[in-house]
Amino acid sequence: MKLFLYLSAGFLFILSSFAGPSRHHPVNAGECQNSDFVSISPTSLRAGDATRITIKFRNNGTCVWKKGTVKLYAAMIYKPDRAQWTDGIKRKFGLVDDFPGYVITSDVPVNRDATFSFVVDAFPSAGKYTIKYQLIKKPGVDDFFGEEKRVNFEVKQ
């Protein structure tokens, strides 16, 4: 760190210059964790079939996401009126309040993708379903960050 001293109109000013932000205190903590939705596949499912879903979010913040500190959150936005809706399906999609979520299993550097991959039993009723996905700081309850993505799933018989 370099210090500069100068006098101006009878006042002493001390200015410091840094080679970069402190490793312990980011310049703007609000931007430390931020994300952009990248992709999800598949979004077309066959009713009741076990299907692997892969979702990616990019770390576009200013800090590394450490293993185990970020999880994927999901919430149902829309389902057909007569859709069967079992606790097992809710749990696999991460749609219950006590669900631990899908947590990152390795560090995610800035400008890299976090990939969440899990097997779900597709909804047993045909129709269109909308689920929103967003990242949340673990173990936070209201610590959402980054882009929220609403995904339309089409379930066929």
Chimera marker file (.cmm) of the C-alpha trace (Angstrom):
<marker_set name="trace">
<marker id="1" x="0.000" y="0.000" z="0.000" r="1" g="1" b="0" radius="0.5"/>
<marker id="2" x="1.325" y="3.443" z="-0.904" r="1" g="1" b="0" radius="0.5"/>
<marker id="3" x="0.412" y="6.543" z="1.079" r="1" g="1" b="0" radius="0.5"/>
<marker id="4" x="0.396" y="10.010" z="-0.405" r="1" g="1" b="0" radius="0.5"/>
<marker id="5" x="0.325" y="13.164" z="1.659" r="1" g="1" b="0" radius="0.5"/>
<marker id="6" x="-0.425" y="16.616" z="0.407" r="1" g="1" b="0" radius="0.5"/>
<marker id="7" x="-1.604" y="19.934" z="1.736" r="1" g="1" b="0" radius="0.5"/>
<marker id="8" x="-4.452" y="21.845" z="0.185" r="1" g="1" b="0" radius="0.5"/>
<marker id="9" x="-5.874" y="25.074" z="1.620" r="1" g="1" b="0" radius="0.5"/>
<marker id="10" x="-4.444" y="24.265" z="5.034" r="1" g="1" b="0" radius="0.5"/>
<marker id="11" x="-5.863" y="20.688" z="5.199" r="1" g="1" b="0" radius="0.5"/>
<marker id="12" x="-3.806" y="17.526" z="5.280" r="1" g="1" b="0" radius="0.5"/>
<marker id="13" x="-5.098" y="14.791" z="2.993" r="1" g="1" b="0" radius="0.5"/>
<marker id="14" x="-3.915" y="11.213" z="3.205" r="1" g="1" b="0" radius="0.5"/>
<marker id="15" x="-4.634" y="9.161" z="0.125" r="1" g="1" b="0" radius="0.5"/>
<marker id="16" x="-3.890" y="5.524" z="-0.240" r="1" g="1" b="0" radius="0.5"/>
<marker id="17" x="-3.660" y="3.392" z="-3.329" r="1" g="1" b="0" radius="0.5"/>
<marker id="18" x="-4.096" y="-0.346" z="-3.375" r="1" g="1" b="0" radius="0.5"/>
<marker id="19" x="-3.004" y="-2.921" z="-5.869" r="1" g="1" b="0" radius="0.5"/>
<marker id="20" x="-6.537" y="-4.365" z="-5.650" r="1" g="1" b="0" radius="0.5"/>
<marker id="21" x="-9.430" y="-4.943" z="-3.279" r="1" g="1" b="0" radius="0.5"/>
<marker id="22" x="-8.809" y="-6.515" z="0.106" r="1" g="1" b="0" radius="0.5"/>
<marker id="23" x="-9.071" y="-10.273" z="0.124" r="1" g="1" b="0" radius="0.5"/>
<marker id="24" x="-11.275" y="-10.067" z="3.223" r="1" g="1" b="0" radius="0.5"/>
<marker id="25" x="-13.549" y="-7.161" z="2.309" r="1" g="1" b="0" radius="0.5"/>
<marker id="26" x="-14.774" y="-6.880" z="-1.269" r="1" g="1" b="0" radius="0.5"/>
<marker id="27" x="-15.117" y="-3.365" z="-2.648" r="1" g="1" b="0" radius="0.5"/>
<marker id="28" x="-18.866" y="-3.843" z="-3.181" r="1" g="1" b="0" radius="0.5"/>
<marker id="29" x="-20.166" y="-6.762" z="-1.147" r="1" g="1" b="0" radius="0.5"/>
<marker id="30" x="-23.548" y="-6.478" z="-2.880" r="1" g="1" b="0" radius="0.5"/>
<marker id="31" x="-21.985" y="-7.665" z="-6.136" r="1" g="1" b="0" radius="0.5"/>
<marker id="32" x="-19.916" y="-10.444" z="-4.599" r="1" g="1" b="0" radius="0.5"/>
<marker id="33" x="-22.586" y="-13.044" z="-5.296" r="1" g="1" b="0" radius="0.5"/>
<marker id="34" x="-24.420" y="-12.511" z="-8.547" r="1" g="1" b="0" radius="0.5"/>
<marker id="35" x="-25.539" y="-14.904" z="-11.269" r="1" g="1" b="0" radius="0.5"/>
<marker id="36" x="-27.009" y="-15.254" z="-14.731" r="1" g="1" b="0" radius="0.5"/>
<marker id="37" x="-29.113" y="-18.172" z="-15.877" r="1" g="1" b="0" radius="0.5"/>
<marker id="38" x="-27.303" y="-20.153" z="-18.607" r="1" g="1" b="0" radius="0.5"/>
<marker id="39" x="-29.373" y="-23.209" z="-19.518" r="1" g="1" b="0" radius="0.5"/>
<marker id="40" x="-31.706" y="-26.014" z="-18.504" r="1" g="1" b="0" radius="0.5"/>
<marker id="41" x="-32.398" y="-29.304" z="-20.220" r="1" g="1" b="0" radius="0.5"/>
<marker id="42" x="-34.599" y="-31.072" z="-20.893" r="1" g="1" b="0" radius="0.5"/>
<marker id="43" x="-37.854" y="-29.129" z="-20.612" r="1" g="1" b="0" radius="0.5"/>
<marker id="44" x="-39.983" y="-31.708" z="-22.402" r="1" g="1" b="0" radius="0.5"/>
<marker id="45" x="-40.772" y="-34.674" z="-20.153" r="1" g="1" b="0" radius="0.5"/>
<marker id="46" x="-42.824" y="-37.863" z="-20.386" r="1" g="1" b="0" radius="0.5"/>
<marker id="47" x="-45.380" y="-38.206" z="-17.575" r="1" g="1" b="0" radius="0.5"/>
<marker id="48" x="-44.015" y="-40.187" z="-14.637" r="1" g="1" b="0" radius="0.5"/>
<marker id="49" x="-40.630" y="-40.990" z="-16.225" r="1" g="1" b="0" radius="0.5"/>
<marker id="50" x="-37.423" y="-40.548" z="-14.258" r="1" g="1" b="0" radius="0.5"/>
<marker id="51" x="-35.472" y="-37.816" z="-16.057" r="1" g="1" b="0" radius="0.5"/>
<marker id="52" x="-32.126" y="-36.155" z="-15.386" r="1" g="1" b="0" radius="0.5"/>
<marker id="53" x="-32.455" y="-32.354" z="-15.297" r="1" g="1" b="0" radius="0.5"/>
<marker id="54" x="-29.342" y="-30.199" z="-15.728" r="1" g="1" b="0" radius="0.5"/>
<marker id="55" x="-29.423" y="-26.500" z="-14.820" r="1" g="1" b="0" radius="0.5"/>
<marker id="56" x="-26.539" y="-24.038" z="-15.174" r="1" g="1" b="0" radius="0.5"/>
<marker id="57" x="-26.033" y="-20.600" z="-13.649" r="1" g="1" b="0" radius="0.5"/>
<marker id="58" x="-22.944" y="-18.437" z="-14.331" r="1" g="1" b="0" radius="0.5"/>
<marker id="59" x="-21.061" y="-16.762" z="-11.486" r="1" g="1" b="0" radius="0.5"/>
<marker id="60" x="-20.899" y="-13.156" z="-12.721" r="1" g="1" b="0" radius="0.5"/>
<marker id="61" x="-20.166" y="-11.697" z="-9.307" r="1" g="1" b="0" radius="0.5"/>
<marker id="62" x="-16.831" y="-10.610" z="-7.907" r="1" g="1" b="0" radius="0.5"/>
<marker id="63" x="-16.000" y="-13.567" z="-5.651" r="1" g="1" b="0" radius="0.5"/>
<marker id="64" x="-15.618" y="-17.331" z="-5.804" r="1" g="1" b="0" radius="0.5"/>
<marker id="65" x="-18.633" y="-19.363" z="-4.705" r="1" g="1" b="0" radius="0.5"/>
<marker id="66" x="-17.232" y="-21.790" z="-2.165" r="1" g="1" b="0" radius="0.5"/>
<marker id="67" x="-18.272" y="-25.447" z="-2.128" r="1" g="1" b="0" radius="0.5"/>
<marker id="68" x="-21.465" y="-25.942" z="-0.119" r="1" g="1" b="0" radius="0.5"/>
<marker id="69" x="-22.357" y="-22.231" z="0.164" r="1" g="1" b="0" radius="0.5"/>
<marker id="70" x="-24.782" y="-21.816" z="-2.757" r="1" g="1" b="0" radius="0.5"/>
<marker id="71" x="-27.860" y="-23.865" z="-3.546" r="1" g="1" b="0" radius="0.5"/>
<marker id="72" x="-30.518" y="-24.012" z="-6.215" r="1" g="1" b="0" radius="0.5"/>
<marker id="73" x="-33.985" y="-22.911" z="-5.131" r="1" g="1" b="0" radius="0.5"/>
<marker id="74" x="-37.202" y="-23.815" z="-6.975" r="1" g="1" b="0" radius="0.5"/>
<marker id="75" x="-40.825" y="-22.710" z="-6.636" r="1" g="1" b="0" radius="0.5"/>
<marker id="76" x="-43.942" y="-23.793" z="-8.533" r="1" g="1" b="0" radius="0.5"/>
<marker id="77" x="-45.478" y="-20.916" z="-10.490" r="1" g="1" b="0" radius="0.5"/>
<marker id="78" x="-48.103" y="-22.768" z="-12.532" r="1" g="1" b="0" radius="0.5"/>
<marker id="79" x="-49.543" y="-26.280" z="-12.853" r="1" g="1" b="0" radius="0.5"/>
<marker id="80" x="-52.668" y="-27.630" z="-14.593" r="1" g="1" b="0" radius="0.5"/>
<marker id="81" x="-55.779" y="-27.646" z="-12.379" r="1" g="1" b="0" radius="0.5"/>
<marker id="82" x="-56.138" y="-31.425" z="-12.352" r="1" g="1" b="0" radius="0.5"/>
<marker id="83" x="-52.445" y="-32.215" z="-12.090" r="1" g="1" b="0" radius="0.5"/>
<marker id="84" x="-51.429" y="-34.868" z="-9.610" r="1" g="1" b="0" radius="0.5"/>
<marker id="85" x="-49.034" y="-33.324" z="-7.172" r="1" g="1" b="0" radius="0.5"/>
<marker id="86" x="-47.290" y="-35.737" z="-4.831" r="1" g="1" b="0" radius="0.5"/>
<marker id="87" x="-44.832" y="-34.951" z="-2.047" r="1" g="1" b="0" radius="0.5"/>
<marker id="88" x="-42.223" y="-37.105" z="-3.822" r="1" g="1" b="0" radius="0.5"/>
<marker id="89" x="-42.438" y="-34.978" z="-6.972" r="1" g="1" b="0" radius="0.5"/>
<marker id="90" x="-42.293" y="-31.749" z="-4.968" r="1" g="1" b="0" radius="0.5"/>
<marker id="91" x="-39.239" y="-32.979" z="-3.075" r="1" g="1" b="0" radius="0.5"/>
<marker id="92" x="-37.324" y="-34.060" z="-6.189" r="1" g="1" b="0" radius="0.5"/>
<marker id="93" x="-37.958" y="-30.716" z="-7.896" r="1" g="1" b="0" radius="0.5"/>
<marker id="94" x="-36.921" y="-28.912" z="-4.690" r="1" g="1" b="0" radius="0.5"/>
<marker id="95" x="-40.426" y="-27.520" z="-4.205" r="1" g="1" b="0" radius="0.5"/>
<marker id="96" x="-40.905" y="-28.049" z="-0.467" r="1" g="1" b="0" radius="0.5"/>
<marker id="97" x="-39.831" y="-25.671" z="2.277" r="1" g="1" b="0" radius="0.5"/>
<marker id="98" x="-37.803" y="-28.237" z="4.237" r="1" g="1" b="0" radius="0.5"/>
<marker id="99" x="-35.953" y="-29.530" z="1.166" r="1" g="1" b="0" radius="0.5"/>
<marker id="100" x="-32.195" y="-29.103" z="1.553" r="1" g="1" b="0" radius="0.5"/>
<marker id="101" x="-31.862" y="-28.093" z="-2.097" r="1" g="1" b="0" radius="0.5"/>
<marker id="102" x="-29.148" y="-28.893" z="-4.557" r="1" g="1" b="0" radius="0.5"/>
<marker id="103" x="-25.876" y="-27.449" z="-3.262" r="1" g="1" b="0" radius="0.5"/>
<marker id="104" x="-22.746" y="-26.736" z="-5.306" r="1" g="1" b="0" radius="0.5"/>
<marker id="105" x="-20.203" y="-29.500" z="-4.735" r="1" g="1" b="0" radius="0.5"/>
<marker id="106" x="-17.077" y="-27.615" z="-5.779" r="1" g="1" b="0" radius="0.5"/>
<marker id="107" x="-15.819" y="-24.027" z="-5.829" r="1" g="1" b="0" radius="0.5"/>
<marker id="108" x="-17.150" y="-21.942" z="-8.741" r="1" g="1" b="0" radius="0.5"/>
<marker id="109" x="-14.738" y="-19.203" z="-9.897" r="1" g="1" b="0" radius="0.5"/>
<marker id="110" x="-15.958" y="-15.881" z="-11.314" r="1" g="1" b="0" radius="0.5"/>
<marker id="111" x="-17.200" y="-16.200" z="-14.936" r="1" g="1" b="0" radius="0.5"/>
<marker id="112" x="-17.611" y="-19.983" z="-14.622" r="1" g="1" b="0" radius="0.5"/>
<marker id="113" x="-20.793" y="-22.060" z="-14.479" r="1" g="1" b="0" radius="0.5"/>
<marker id="114" x="-22.316" y="-23.908" z="-11.555" r="1" g="1" b="0" radius="0.5"/>
<marker id="115" x="-24.017" y="-27.064" z="-12.806" r="1" g="1" b="0" radius="0.5"/>
<marker id="116" x="-26.868" y="-28.656" z="-10.891" r="1" g="1" b="0" radius="0.5"/>
<marker id="117" x="-27.821" y="-32.102" z="-12.168" r="1" g="1" b="0" radius="0.5"/>
<marker id="118" x="-30.454" y="-34.309" z="-10.553" r="1" g="1" b="0" radius="0.5"/>
<marker id="119" x="-33.000" y="-36.978" z="-11.418" r="1" g="1" b="0" radius="0.5"/>
<marker id="120" x="-36.694" y="-36.150" z="-11.095" r="1" g="1" b="0" radius="0.5"/>
<marker id="121" x="-39.820" y="-38.192" z="-11.584" r="1" g="1" b="0" radius="0.5"/>
<marker id="122" x="-41.713" y="-36.138" z="-14.140" r="1" g="1" b="0" radius="0.5"/>
<marker id="123" x="-45.144" y="-34.918" z="-13.159" r="1" g="1" b="0" radius="0.5"/>
<marker id="124" x="-47.645" y="-37.797" z="-13.593" r="1" g="1" b="0" radius="0.5"/>
<marker id="125" x="-50.210" y="-35.577" z="-15.341" r="1" g="1" b="0" radius="0.5"/>
<marker id="126" x="-49.727" y="-34.231" z="-18.851" r="1" g="1" b="0" radius="0.5"/>
<marker id="127" x="-49.724" y="-30.463" z="-19.220" r="1" g="1" b="0" radius="0.5"/>
<marker id="128" x="-47.582" y="-27.352" z="-18.918" r="1" g="1" b="0" radius="0.5"/>
<marker id="129" x="-45.818" y="-26.548" z="-15.666" r="1" g="1" b="0" radius="0.5"/>
<marker id="130" x="-43.811" y="-23.466" z="-14.770" r="1" g="1" b="0" radius="0.5"/>
<marker id="131" x="-41.113" y="-23.559" z="-12.119" r="1" g="1" b="0" radius="0.5"/>
<marker id="132" x="-38.898" y="-20.651" z="-11.146" r="1" g="1" b="0" radius="0.5"/>
<marker id="133" x="-35.276" y="-21.274" z="-10.268" r="1" g="1" b="0" radius="0.5"/>
<marker id="134" x="-32.904" y="-18.956" z="-8.466" r="1" g="1" b="0" radius="0.5"/>
<marker id="135" x="-29.752" y="-19.272" z="-6.398" r="1" g="1" b="0" radius="0.5"/>
<marker id="136" x="-29.681" y="-18.740" z="-2.669" r="1" g="1" b="0" radius="0.5"/>
<marker id="137" x="-26.846" y="-18.430" z="-0.183" r="1" g="1" b="0" radius="0.5"/>
<marker id="138" x="-26.801" y="-21.420" z="2.129" r="1" g="1" b="0" radius="0.5"/>
<marker id="139" x="-28.095" y="-21.563" z="4.852" r="1" g="1" b="0" radius="0.5"/>
<marker id="140" x="-30.035" y="-18.346" z="4.165" r="1" g="1" b="0" radius="0.5"/>
<marker id="141" x="-33.774" y="-18.200" z="3.913" r="1" g="1" b="0" radius="0.5"/>
<marker id="142" x="-34.119" y="-14.826" z="2.209" r="1" g="1" b="0" radius="0.5"/>
<marker id="143" x="-30.617" y="-14.595" z="0.765" r="1" g="1" b="0" radius="0.5"/>
<marker id="144" x="-31.547" y="-14.936" z="-2.910" r="1" g="1" b="0" radius="0.5"/>
<marker id="145" x="-29.205" y="-13.484" z="-5.471" r="1" g="1" b="0" radius="0.5"/>
<marker id="146" x="-28.818" y="-13.135" z="-9.201" r="1" g="1" b="0" radius="0.5"/>
<marker id="147" x="-31.246" y="-13.812" z="-11.996" r="1" g="1" b="0" radius="0.5"/>
<marker id="148" x="-34.548" y="-15.608" z="-11.372" r="1" g="1" b="0" radius="0.5"/>
<marker id="149" x="-35.457" y="-17.910" z="-14.253" r="1" g="1" b="0" radius="0.5"/>
<marker id="150" x="-38.984" y="-19.156" z="-14.953" r="1" g="1" b="0" radius="0.5"/>
<marker id="151" x="-38.868" y="-22.427" z="-16.869" r="1" g="1" b="0" radius="0.5"/>
<marker id="152" x="-41.812" y="-23.932" z="-18.748" r="1" g="1" b="0" radius="0.5"/>
<marker id="153" x="-41.910" y="-27.727" z="-18.690" r="1" g="1" b="0" radius="0.5"/>
<marker id="154" x="-44.162" y="-29.615" z="-21.068" r="1" g="1" b="0" radius="0.5"/>
<marker id="155" x="-45.210" y="-33.032" z="-19.826" r="1" g="1" b="0" radius="0.5"/>
<marker id="156" x="-46.615" y="-35.486" z="-22.382" r="1" g="1" b="0" radius="0.5"/>
<marker id="157" x="-48.379" y="-38.811" z="-21.789" r="1" g="1" b="0" radius="0.5"/>
<link id1="1" id2="2" r="1" g="1" b="0" radius="0.2"/>
<link id1="2" id2="3" r="1" g="1" b="0" radius="0.2"/>
<link id1="3" id2="4" r="1" g="1" b="0" radius="0.2"/>
<link id1="4" id2="5" r="1" g="1" b="0" radius="0.2"/>
<link id1="5" id2="6" r="1" g="1" b="0" radius="0.2"/>
<link id1="6" id2="7" r="1" g="1" b="0" radius="0.2"/>
<link id1="7" id2="8" r="1" g="1" b="0" radius="0.2"/>
<link id1="8" id2="9" r="1" g="1" b="0" radius="0.2"/>
<link id1="9" id2="10" r="1" g="1" b="0" radius="0.2"/>
<link id1="10" id2="11" r="1" g="1" b="0" radius="0.2"/>
<link id1="11" id2="12" r="1" g="1" b="0" radius="0.2"/>
<link id1="12" id2="13" r="1" g="1" b="0" radius="0.2"/>
<link id1="13" id2="14" r="1" g="1" b="0" radius="0.2"/>
<link id1="14" id2="15" r="1" g="1" b="0" radius="0.2"/>
<link id1="15" id2="16" r="1" g="1" b="0" radius="0.2"/>
<link id1="16" id2="17" r="1" g="1" b="0" radius="0.2"/>
<link id1="17" id2="18" r="1" g="1" b="0" radius="0.2"/>
<link id1="18" id2="19" r="1" g="1" b="0" radius="0.2"/>
<link id1="19" id2="20" r="1" g="1" b="0" radius="0.2"/>
<link id1="20" id2="21" r="1" g="1" b="0" radius="0.2"/>
<link id1="21" id2="22" r="1" g="1" b="0" radius="0.2"/>
<link id1="22" id2="23" r="1" g="1" b="0" radius="0.2"/>
<link id1="23" id2="24" r="1" g="1" b="0" radius="0.2"/>
<link id1="24" id2="25" r="1" g="1" b="0" radius="0.2"/>
<link id1="25" id2="26" r="1" g="1" b="0" radius="0.2"/>
<link id1="26" id2="27" r="1" g="1" b="0" radius="0.2"/>
<link id1="27" id2="28" r="1" g="1" b="0" radius="0.2"/>
<link id1="28" id2="29" r="1" g="1" b="0" radius="0.2"/>
<link id1="29" id2="30" r="1" g="1" b="0" radius="0.2"/>
<link id1="30" id2="31" r="1" g="1" b="0" radius="0.2"/>
<link id1="31" id2="32" r="1" g="1" b="0" radius="0.2"/>
<link id1="32" id2="33" r="1" g="1" b="0" radius="0.2"/>
<link id1="33" id2="34" r="1" g="1" b="0" radius="0.2"/>
<link id1="34" id2="35" r="1" g="1" b="0" radius="0.2"/>
<link id1="35" id2="36" r="1" g="1" b="0" radius="0.2"/>
<link id1="36" id2="37" r="1" g="1" b="0" radius="0.2"/>
<link id1="37" id2="38" r="1" g="1" b="0" radius="0.2"/>
<link id1="38" id2="39" r="1" g="1" b="0" radius="0.2"/>
<link id1="39" id2="40" r="1" g="1" b="0" radius="0.2"/>
<link id1="40" id2="41" r="1" g="1" b="0" radius="0.2"/>
<link id1="41" id2="42" r="1" g="1" b="0" radius="0.2"/>
<link id1="42" id2="43" r="1" g="1" b="0" radius="0.2"/>
<link id1="43" id2="44" r="1" g="1" b="0" radius="0.2"/>
<link id1="44" id2="45" r="1" g="1" b="0" radius="0.2"/>
<link id1="45" id2="46" r="1" g="1" b="0" radius="0.2"/>
<link id1="46" id2="47" r="1" g="1" b="0" radius="0.2"/>
<link id1="47" id2="48" r="1" g="1" b="0" radius="0.2"/>
<link id1="48" id2="49" r="1" g="1" b="0" radius="0.2"/>
<link id1="49" id2="50" r="1" g="1" b="0" radius="0.2"/>
<link id1="50" id2="51" r="1" g="1" b="0" radius="0.2"/>
<link id1="51" id2="52" r="1" g="1" b="0" radius="0.2"/>
<link id1="52" id2="53" r="1" g="1" b="0" radius="0.2"/>
<link id1="53" id2="54" r="1" g="1" b="0" radius="0.2"/>
<link id1="54" id2="55" r="1" g="1" b="0" radius="0.2"/>
<link id1="55" id2="56" r="1" g="1" b="0" radius="0.2"/>
<link id1="56" id2="57" r="1" g="1" b="0" radius="0.2"/>
<link id1="57" id2="58" r="1" g="1" b="0" radius="0.2"/>
<link id1="58" id2="59" r="1" g="1" b="0" radius="0.2"/>
<link id1="59" id2="60" r="1" g="1" b="0" radius="0.2"/>
<link id1="60" id2="61" r="1" g="1" b="0" radius="0.2"/>
<link id1="61" id2="62" r="1" g="1" b="0" radius="0.2"/>
<link id1="62" id2="63" r="1" g="1" b="0" radius="0.2"/>
<link id1="63" id2="64" r="1" g="1" b="0" radius="0.2"/>
<link id1="64" id2="65" r="1" g="1" b="0" radius="0.2"/>
<link id1="65" id2="66" r="1" g="1" b="0" radius="0.2"/>
<link id1="66" id2="67" r="1" g="1" b="0" radius="0.2"/>
<link id1="67" id2="68" r="1" g="1" b="0" radius="0.2"/>
<link id1="68" id2="69" r="1" g="1" b="0" radius="0.2"/>
<link id1="69" id2="70" r="1" g="1" b="0" radius="0.2"/>
<link id1="70" id2="71" r="1" g="1" b="0" radius="0.2"/>
<link id1="71" id2="72" r="1" g="1" b="0" radius="0.2"/>
<link id1="72" id2="73" r="1" g="1" b="0" radius="0.2"/>
<link id1="73" id2="74" r="1" g="1" b="0" radius="0.2"/>
<link id1="74" id2="75" r="1" g="1" b="0" radius="0.2"/>
<link id1="75" id2="76" r="1" g="1" b="0" radius="0.2"/>
<link id1="76" id2="77" r="1" g="1" b="0" radius="0.2"/>
<link id1="77" id2="78" r="1" g="1" b="0" radius="0.2"/>
<link id1="78" id2="79" r="1" g="1" b="0" radius="0.2"/>
<link id1="79" id2="80" r="1" g="1" b="0" radius="0.2"/>
<link id1="80" id2="81" r="1" g="1" b="0" radius="0.2"/>
<link id1="81" id2="82" r="1" g="1" b="0" radius="0.2"/>
<link id1="82" id2="83" r="1" g="1" b="0" radius="0.2"/>
<link id1="83" id2="84" r="1" g="1" b="0" radius="0.2"/>
<link id1="84" id2="85" r="1" g="1" b="0" radius="0.2"/>
<link id1="85" id2="86" r="1" g="1" b="0" radius="0.2"/>
<link id1="86" id2="87" r="1" g="1" b="0" radius="0.2"/>
<link id1="87" id2="88" r="1" g="1" b="0" radius="0.2"/>
<link id1="88" id2="89" r="1" g="1" b="0" radius="0.2"/>
<link id1="89" id2="90" r="1" g="1" b="0" radius="0.2"/>
<link id1="90" id2="91" r="1" g="1" b="0" radius="0.2"/>
<link id1="91" id2="92" r="1" g="1" b="0" radius="0.2"/>
<link id1="92" id2="93" r="1" g="1" b="0" radius="0.2"/>
<link id1="93" id2="94" r="1" g="1" b="0" radius="0.2"/>
<link id1="94" id2="95" r="1" g="1" b="0" radius="0.2"/>
<link id1="95" id2="96" r="1" g="1" b="0" radius="0.2"/>
<link id1="96" id2="97" r="1" g="1" b="0" radius="0.2"/>
<link id1="97" id2="98" r="1" g="1" b="0" radius="0.2"/>
<link id1="98" id2="99" r="1" g="1" b="0" radius="0.2"/>
<link id1="99" id2="100" r="1" g="1" b="0" radius="0.2"/>
<link id1="100" id2="101" r="1" g="1" b="0" radius="0.2"/>
<link id1="101" id2="102" r="1" g="1" b="0" radius="0.2"/>
<link id1="102" id2="103" r="1" g="1" b="0" radius="0.2"/>
<link id1="103" id2="104" r="1" g="1" b="0" radius="0.2"/>
<link id1="104" id2="105" r="1" g="1" b="0" radius="0.2"/>
<link id1="105" id2="106" r="1" g="1" b="0" radius="0.2"/>
<link id1="106" id2="107" r="1" g="1" b="0" radius="0.2"/>
<link id1="107" id2="108" r="1" g="1" b="0" radius="0.2"/>
<link id1="108" id2="109" r="1" g="1" b="0" radius="0.2"/>
<link id1="109" id2="110" r="1" g="1" b="0" radius="0.2"/>
<link id1="110" id2="111" r="1" g="1" b="0" radius="0.2"/>
<link id1="111" id2="112" r="1" g="1" b="0" radius="0.2"/>
<link id1="112" id2="113" r="1" g="1" b="0" radius="0.2"/>
<link id1="113" id2="114" r="1" g="1" b="0" radius="0.2"/>
<link id1="114" id2="115" r="1" g="1" b="0" radius="0.2"/>
<link id1="115" id2="116" r="1" g="1" b="0" radius="0.2"/>
<link id1="116" id2="117" r="1" g="1" b="0" radius="0.2"/>
<link id1="117" id2="118" r="1" g="1" b="0" radius="0.2"/>
<link id1="118" id2="119" r="1" g="1" b="0" radius="0.2"/>
<link id1="119" id2="120" r="1" g="1" b="0" radius="0.2"/>
<link id1="120" id2="121" r="1" g="1" b="0" radius="0.2"/>
<link id1="121" id2="122" r="1" g="1" b="0" radius="0.2"/>
<link id1="122" id2="123" r="1" g="1" b="0" radius="0.2"/>
<link id1="123" id2="124" r="1" g="1" b="0" radius="0.2"/>
<link id1="124" id2="125" r="1" g="1" b="0" radius="0.2"/>
<link id1="125" id2="126" r="1" g="1" b="0" radius="0.2"/>
<link id1="126" id2="127" r="1" g="1" b="0" radius="0.2"/>
<link id1="127" id2="128" r="1" g="1" b="0" radius="0.2"/>
<link id1="128" id2="129" r="1" g="1" b="0" radius="0.2"/>
<link id1="129" id2="130" r="1" g="1" b="0" radius="0.2"/>
<link id1="130" id2="131" r="1" g="1" b="0" radius="0.2"/>
<link id1="131" id2="132" r="1" g="1" b="0" radius="0.2"/>
<link id1="132" id2="133" r="1" g="1" b="0" radius="0.2"/>
<link id1="133" id2="134" r="1" g="1" b="0" radius="0.2"/>
<link id1="134" id2="135" r="1" g="1" b="0" radius="0.2"/>
<link id1="135" id2="136" r="1" g="1" b="0" radius="0.2"/>
<link id1="136" id2="137" r="1" g="1" b="0" radius="0.2"/>
<link id1="137" id2="138" r="1" g="1" b="0" radius="0.2"/>
<link id1="138" id2="139" r="1" g="1" b="0" radius="0.2"/>
<link id1="139" id2="140" r="1" g="1" b="0" radius="0.2"/>
<link id1="140" id2="141" r="1" g="1" b="0" radius="0.2"/>
<link id1="141" id2="142" r="1" g="1" b="0" radius="0.2"/>
<link id1="142" id2="143" r="1" g="1" b="0" radius="0.2"/>
<link id1="143" id2="144" r="1" g="1" b="0" radius="0.2"/>
<link id1="144" id2="145" r="1" g="1" b="0" radius="0.2"/>
<link id1="145" id2="146" r="1" g="1" b="0" radius="0.2"/>
<link id1="146" id2="147" r="1" g="1" b="0" radius="0.2"/>
<link id1="147" id2="148" r="1" g="1" b="0" radius="0.2"/>
<link id1="148" id2="149" r="1" g="1" b="0" radius="0.2"/>
<link id1="149" id2="150" r="1" g="1" b="0" radius="0.2"/>
<link id1="150" id2="151" r="1" g="1" b="0" radius="0.2"/>
<link id1="151" id2="152" r="1" g="1" b="0" radius="0.2"/>
<link id1="152" id2="153" r="1" g="1" b="0" radius="0.2"/>
<link id1="153" id2="154" r="1" g="1" b="0" radius="0.2"/>
<link id1="154" id2="155" r="1" g="1" b="0" radius="0.2"/>
<link id1="155" id2="156" r="1" g="1" b="0" radius="0.2"/>
<link id1="156" id2="157" r="1" g="1" b="0" radius="0.2"/>
</marker_set>
